């Protein structure tokens, strides 16, 4: 499902080049009468939609062939990319006393659009770039021409492929991570505090006449002096009682919570949209009272599955003959367990006092750092509250000094609701396993057993994959992407029947 979404949208160009009654997508390829352009005007119209402009030679070539073979030939062409070209010219620019700029990148794009042979791929990437946006007008990327070049290359490489693959590369892209701020996205940093369980419990020091409930009964008020570390003797000395979490404490630095920016935009703009749609893009169940696809709770929950991503660290590299040093102190999977790598930014390369080259880690896919990924457990490995709640009961977490967690309280499970129905539940790490024996990813390090390192890393990657699968297979995604591709390649106001014909060919 959806694997040929972009391909089918592009194929539909061929039928729109002909008469209106021919605007249909057929089950088994082209019918002969619609596979061959009838005249130069029809040929030029198709090329103006499928490329950056018809030329006399392109018109003549297509008139002597057919639409289907032309599309196949275009899809088989190697992708014309920008970043490798810019890397090749940067040392010369630097030697001449100039740094690489966004102007060089734009010039390369314009040259590619006008002269590159893989016109269909470049045109489709341009259409995708208007849907899935990363901009050099934002301060995060204004000074990053190489990252912006690689962003366009990412779209070019995936322009005629599987939309699920594109979603994955977008979610892990450090360019998108910087633009929509989920680079170094961190989980809720919550540390539990437990009751003093050595009798007599010191939990009535604040009992007074003014602390009564609605029925006039005295109410015990607990303050911080009544709570201890959940691993201290005060919390564990009474072996007859389980450890009882009384409240959660924020770090001394204040609230640390997942950034929700990308979680919101990946749903609203890149996949399912704001309301449920029928296959022809009409609102479901009707235009007067459409069903929302998601709400704020879904955004908050999805943002938890998107935590822990940051730049990879691959060590020293040579780019265009220029050595760029980077100290990682690790190899392979161990690089995901060095916190300094999570916070470090890959360096740029300086030649003759000028810039432009960057370490490849700057633009290659981000990796998971399990220490900062939400596992459904707190900082000490206890399961967060959930449906079968451990104390404190329910889903509300009590924080000192009136502090609360904005956007919702985390639970042990991450349940994602779309269209009012639960669509995916990501269970906590080592679901149901007690704190004493569960793998505690906050404490896993380079010296931990490989089984623990792999388990935590797999949990992080699998959570992201599950969330993206959920969005990808939601029928709204086909409708939304098909309509936007039609608008940017064929016609700005596609008919409901046209949208439905494209979305149903999966």
Number of C-alpha atoms within 10 A of each C-alpha: 15 22 15 15 24 23 17 19 25 22 19 20 22 30 21 21 23 20 10 9 8 14 18 16 21 12 7 6 10 18 11 8 10 19 17 20 24 13 10 14 12 18 24 22 20 25 23 15 22 23 20 18 16 16 13 9 9 13 20 13 13 19 18 9 13 18 23 15 12 13 17 10 12 16 18 10 13 11 19 20 20 21 20 15 14 22 18 14 15 22 26 13 17 19 13 12 13 17 20 22 17 18 10 16 20 15 11 17 18 11 11 18 19 12 10 17 16 20 23 25 28 28 22 25 21 19 19 22 17 12 16 16 13 20 15 16 9 11 11 15 19 14 16 21 23 26 24 24 23 21 24 20 20 17 23 25 17 21 25 22 19 16 22 19 13 16 21 15 18 21 24 23 27 28 27 24 24 18 20 21 16 26 26 25 25 24 25 24 19 22 19 24 23 24 24 26 24 15 8 7 10 15 17 13 12 13 14 12 10 9 13 14 10 6 6 10 10 14 15 15 14 17 14 14 11 19 21 21 17 21 14 12 13 18 23 21 16 14 10 8 11 11 22 18 22 22 23 18 19 18 12 6 6 10 15 15 19 26 22 22 16 22 22 21 15 21 21 16 16 20 25 25 21 17 20 25 24 16 23 20 20 16 17 16 13 12 11 8 10 16 18 16 21 22 14 12 15 23 23 24 24 26 25 27 28 31 30 27 29 29 28 25 28 18 17 13 15 13 16 14 10 15 13 19 15 18 11 17 13 16 12 8 15 18 22 28 25 17 14 12 20 25 12 15 16 22 15 16 19 17 20 13 11 18 19 24 29 23 25 23 20 22 22 19 20 24 22 28 30 30 26 24 28 30 33 26 28 24 20 18 22 22 25 24 24 19 11 9 14 16 17 18 14 13 18 16 24 15 17 13 9 6 13 15 16 9 15 16 16 24 24 25 21 24 17 22 19 21 16 13 10 11 14 15 14 21 17 19 23 19 15 11 13 12 15 10 9 16 19 22 26 20 13 17 19 15 9 12 10 14 10 15 21 14 15 26 22 14 23 26 19 14 23 24 17 15 18 23 15 15 20 23 15 18 20 23 23 27 26 22 25 25 25 21 21 22 14 17 21 22 15 12 10 14 12 14 13 19 22 19 19 25 26 16 16 11
